[in-house]
Amino acid sequence: MKTFMTFLAAAAITVTAVPAMAHHNANAQYDNSKEFSVLGTLTEFRDIAPHAQWRVTSVDPATKAQKAWAFEALGANGLRRMGVAVKTDFKVGQSYTFFYTPARDGSNSGFITAVVINGKKYQMVRL
């Protein structure tokens, strides 16, 4: 009986550890001590695990140059739980204000902490 209980405990630890290994540490990739915002047009939304991928294009007000962004954030289910009607409120080609923590490597990427949709700010992550 003791051997069986040891086996069950080891199996439970293994099963719960596998998803944790697949998920990365956001603090390692993003500087969570800083938060910026950008007004941009959504060009792509991929609802994949563990974080949805959001592609955004913004225009630099000073130079008028376009800048492509790659963000990670909550997926569609997380947005729905916050009250966003994903199919009607959130569309490719529309502009939104994105609040994000920047990538540590200096690239045009980050982790979205909040988004403004139709004038309402939806806070996804609290820093």
C-alpha positions in Angstrom: 0.0 0.0 0.0 2.9 2.4 0.9 4.5 1.7 -2.5 1.2 2.5 -4.3 0.8 5.8 -2.4 4.4 6.7 -3.2 3.6 6.0 -6.9 0.5 8.1 -6.8 2.3 11.0 -5.2 5.1 10.8 -7.8 2.6 10.7 -10.6 0.7 13.7 -9.3 3.9 15.7 -9.1 4.9 14.7 -12.6 1.5 15.5 -14.1 1.4 19.0 -12.5 5.0 19.8 -13.4 4.6 19.2 -17.1 2.4 22.3 -17.8 4.6 24.4 -15.6 7.7 23.5 -17.7 5.9 24.5 -20.9 5.1 28.0 -19.6 7.8 30.6 -19.5 8.6 33.2 -16.8 7.3 36.6 -18.0 9.7 38.4 -15.7 12.6 36.9 -17.6 11.4 38.0 -21.0 9.7 41.3 -20.1 10.6 44.2 -17.8 7.6 44.3 -15.5 9.0 47.3 -13.6 8.0 49.5 -16.6 4.8 50.1 -18.5 4.3 51.9 -21.8 1.3 52.5 -24.1 1.0 52.6 -27.8 -1.9 53.5 -30.1 -1.9 50.9 -32.8 -3.9 49.0 -35.4 -4.4 45.3 -34.7 -3.1 43.4 -37.7 -3.3 39.8 -36.3 -4.7 38.0 -33.3 -3.7 34.4 -32.7 -5.4 32.7 -29.8 -2.8 30.1 -28.9 -1.5 28.7 -25.5 0.0 29.7 -23.2 -0.5 33.3 -24.4 -2.3 34.8 -27.4 -0.1 36.5 -29.9 -1.1 40.0 -31.0 0.4 41.8 -34.0 0.0 45.6 -34.0 1.2 48.4 -36.3 1.7 51.9 -34.9 2.8 55.2 -36.5 5.6 57.2 -34.7 4.1 60.7 -34.3 7.5 62.4 -34.8 8.8 60.6 -37.8 5.5 59.2 -39.3 7.3 55.9 -39.7 5.3 52.7 -39.2 6.5 50.3 -36.5 5.4 46.6 -36.2 4.9 45.2 -32.7 4.6 41.6 -31.5 2.8 41.3 -28.2 1.7 38.4 -25.9 -1.4 38.6 -23.7 -4.6 36.9 -22.6 -6.4 35.0 -25.2 -10.1 35.3 -26.3 -11.4 33.3 -23.3 -9.7 35.7 -20.9 -11.1 38.7 -22.7 -14.6 37.2 -22.6 -14.3 36.7 -18.8 -13.5 40.4 -18.6 -16.6 41.3 -20.5 -15.2 41.8 -24.0 -17.5 40.7 -26.8 -14.5 39.4 -28.8 -16.2 39.0 -32.1 -17.7 42.5 -32.1 -15.6 44.7 -29.9 -12.2 43.4 -31.0 -11.4 43.4 -34.7 -8.3 43.2 -37.0 -7.9 46.6 -38.7 -9.2 48.6 -35.8 -7.1 50.9 -33.6 -6.7 50.3 -29.9 -4.5 51.7 -27.1 -2.3 48.9 -25.8 -0.5 49.1 -22.4 2.4 46.8 -22.2 5.6 45.9 -20.4 8.6 46.0 -22.8 10.8 43.2 -23.8 14.1 43.1 -22.1 16.0 42.6 -25.4 14.9 46.0 -26.7 12.8 44.5 -29.5 9.4 45.9 -30.6 7.6 43.4 -28.4 6.0 43.2 -25.0 3.4 41.7 -22.7 0.0 43.5 -22.9 -1.2 44.5 -19.4 -4.3 46.4 -20.6 -6.2 47.4 -23.7 -8.7 50.2 -24.4 -11.7 49.0 -26.5 -14.5 51.5 -27.4 -13.2 53.9 -24.8 -13.1 51.4 -21.9 -9.9 50.2 -20.4 -9.7 46.4 -19.7 -6.9 45.6 -17.2 -5.5 42.2 -18.0 -2.6 42.1 -15.7 -1.8 44.2 -12.6 1.9 45.0 -12.0 
